[in-house]
Amino acid sequence: MGWSMAKLVILLAGMPGAGKSVVSSLAKDMGIPVVSMGDIVREETERRGLEPSMANMLRVADELRRVYGPHAIALLTLKKLRDISTCIIIVDGVRSIEEVEYFKQNLDCEVMILAIHASPRTRFERLIKRGRPDDPKSWDEFRKRDMKELAWGLGNVIALADIMVVNEGKLEEFISTVRNILRQVLRQWCT
């Protein structure tokens, strides 16, 4: 086994636009540290002097996986976890079983998968509204990104989640559900 100061690392998974950012924001508000795997890829893209577009981000993520293996982003993320000392940490954006297994093998703590699910149409509408530079600008770009994420194995991670939250209703309902889950986890692991 490896190391960890935490008792529990929650691996947050979901297709783009499902609601992971809302979960991360709530967790931060509740004092739970969040490390974003997407930020790792964004930082590497920018380090290479590339614009953080969807195409560049996907290309860099693919290249990292070719060079370091399918667990590459988890390997780079693990370095960021070393600086965090708390009972729970959330890792936002796990995308493959290889990443999940890498975390399980290299952390001396429990590892849990929390998956967020929403339909493609709902996710597409959210991403268009969000408008981040790496978000798709068209339905074709959206489908291409979905297929890439699924090719990395994200569907398998979602299917094996310890906790699954469907995010198709009102934002307030989703926030309430997630807040309750995080409170329960905090009570269980931090008291």
C-alpha positions in Angstrom: 0.0 0.0 0.0 0.9 3.7 -0.3 0.1 6.6 1.9 -2.6 9.0 2.8 -3.4 11.4 5.6 -7.1 11.0 4.9 -9.4 8.3 6.2 -11.5 8.4 3.0 -11.0 9.6 -0.5 -14.1 10.0 -2.5 -13.6 9.6 -6.3 -16.2 11.8 -8.0 -17.3 10.5 -11.5 -19.8 11.6 -14.1 -20.1 12.5 -17.7 -19.3 16.2 -18.6 -22.2 18.4 -17.4 -23.6 15.8 -15.0 -23.1 18.0 -11.9 -19.6 17.2 -10.6 -18.7 20.9 -10.2 -21.8 21.5 -8.1 -20.7 18.6 -5.8 -17.1 20.0 -5.6 -18.4 23.5 -4.8 -20.7 22.1 -2.0 -17.8 20.0 -0.6 -15.5 23.0 -0.5 -18.2 25.0 1.3 -18.4 22.2 3.9 -14.6 22.3 4.4 -13.9 19.2 2.3 -10.8 19.6 0.1 -11.3 18.9 -3.6 -8.6 18.1 -6.1 -9.7 18.2 -9.7 -8.2 15.8 -12.2 -9.5 18.1 -15.0 -7.4 20.9 -13.5 -4.3 18.6 -13.8 -5.0 18.3 -17.6 -5.7 22.0 -17.9 -2.4 22.8 -16.1 -0.5 20.5 -18.4 -2.2 21.9 -21.5 -1.3 25.5 -20.4 2.3 24.4 -19.5 2.7 23.3 -23.1 1.6 26.7 -24.3 -1.7 25.4 -25.7 -5.1 27.1 -25.5 -7.3 25.1 -23.1 -9.8 24.1 -25.8 -11.7 20.9 -25.8 -9.5 19.5 -28.6 -6.2 20.4 -26.9 -7.4 19.1 -23.5 -8.4 15.7 -25.1 -5.2 15.5 -27.0 -3.0 16.2 -23.9 -5.1 13.7 -21.8 -4.6 11.1 -24.5 -0.9 11.8 -24.7 -0.4 11.6 -21.0 -2.2 8.2 -21.0 0.0 6.9 -23.8 3.2 8.0 -22.1 2.4 7.1 -18.5 -0.3 4.5 -18.9 -4.1 4.5 -18.4 -3.7 5.7 -14.8 -1.6 8.8 -15.8 -3.9 11.5 -14.5 -4.3 9.6 -11.2 -0.6 9.4 -10.9 -0.3 13.2 -11.4 -3.2 13.8 -9.1 -1.7 11.7 -6.3 1.1 14.2 -6.0 -1.4 17.0 -5.2 -3.0 14.8 -2.5 0.3 14.7 -0.5 -0.2 18.3 0.7 -3.7 17.7 2.1 -4.2 16.6 5.7 -7.9 16.0 6.5 -10.2 13.1 7.2 -12.0 13.3 3.7 -10.7 14.4 0.3 -12.7 14.5 -2.9 -11.0 13.8 -6.2 -13.1 15.2 -8.9 -13.1 13.7 -12.4 -12.0 10.0 -12.2 -12.5 8.5 -15.7 -11.3 4.9 -15.7 -11.1 1.7 -13.7 -7.3 1.9 -14.0 -7.4 5.3 -12.2 -9.7 3.9 -9.5 -7.3 0.9 -9.0 -4.3 3.2 -8.9 -5.8 5.3 -6.1 -6.8 2.1 -4.2 -3.3 0.7 -4.5 -1.5 3.9 -3.6 -3.6 5.3 -0.7 -3.7 3.9 2.8 -7.3 4.8 3.3 -10.8 3.8 2.1 -11.7 4.8 -1.5 -15.3 5.3 -2.5 -16.8 6.2 -5.9 -19.6 8.8 -6.0 -21.2 9.0 -9.4 -23.4 11.8 -10.8 -25.7 10.9 -13.7 -27.8 13.1 -16.0 -29.1 12.5 -19.5 -27.1 13.6 -22.6 -29.7 16.4 -23.5 -29.6 17.8 -20.0 -25.8 17.7 -19.8 -25.5 19.4 -23.2 -27.7 22.2 -22.2 -25.7 22.7 -19.0 -22.4 22.8 -20.8 -23.6 25.3 -23.4 -24.7 27.6 -20.5 -21.5 27.0 -18.6 -19.3 28.0 -21.5 -15.9 27.0 -20.2 -13.2 27.1 -22.9 -13.0 23.3 -23.0 -16.8 22.8 -23.2 -18.3 21.7 -26.5 -19.8 24.3 -28.7 -22.1 22.0 -30.7 -23.9 18.7 -30.4 -21.3 17.0 -32.6 -18.5 18.2 -30.3 -20.5 17.1 -27.3 -21.0 13.6 -28.7 -17.4 13.3 -29.6 -16.3 14.3 -26.1 -18.8 11.8 -24.6 -17.4 9.0 -26.8 -13.8 9.9 -25.8 -14.8 9.8 -22.1 -16.6 6.5 -22.5 -13.6 5.1 -24.4 -11.4 5.9 -21.4 -13.7 3.8 -19.3 -15.9 6.4 -17.5 -19.0 4.3 -18.0 -17.4 1.4 -16.1 -16.6 3.7 -13.2 -20.1 5.1 -13.1 -21.5 1.5 -13.2 -19.4 0.5 -10.2 -20.2 3.5 -8.0 -20.7 3.1 -4.3 -23.2 6.0 -4.4 -25.2 7.1 -7.5 -27.0 10.4 -7.6 -29.3 11.2 -10.6 -29.3 15.0 -11.4 -32.3 15.6 -13.7 -34.5 17.7 -11.4 -34.2 21.2 -9.9 -30.8 22.4 -8.8 -32.1 22.9 -5.3 -33.1 19.3 -5.0 -29.7 18.1 -6.3 -27.9 20.4 -3.8 -30.0 19.1 -0.9 -29.4 15.5 -1.9 -25.6 16.0 -2.2 -25.4 18.0 1.0 -27.1 15.2 2.9 -24.8 12.6 1.4 -21.7 14.7 2.4 -23.0 15.4 5.9 -23.6 11.6 6.4 -20.1 10.9 5.1 -18.6 13.5 7.4 -20.4 12.1 10.4 -19.3 8.6 9.5 -15.6 9.3 8.8 -14.7 12.5 10.7 -16.2 12.0 14.2 
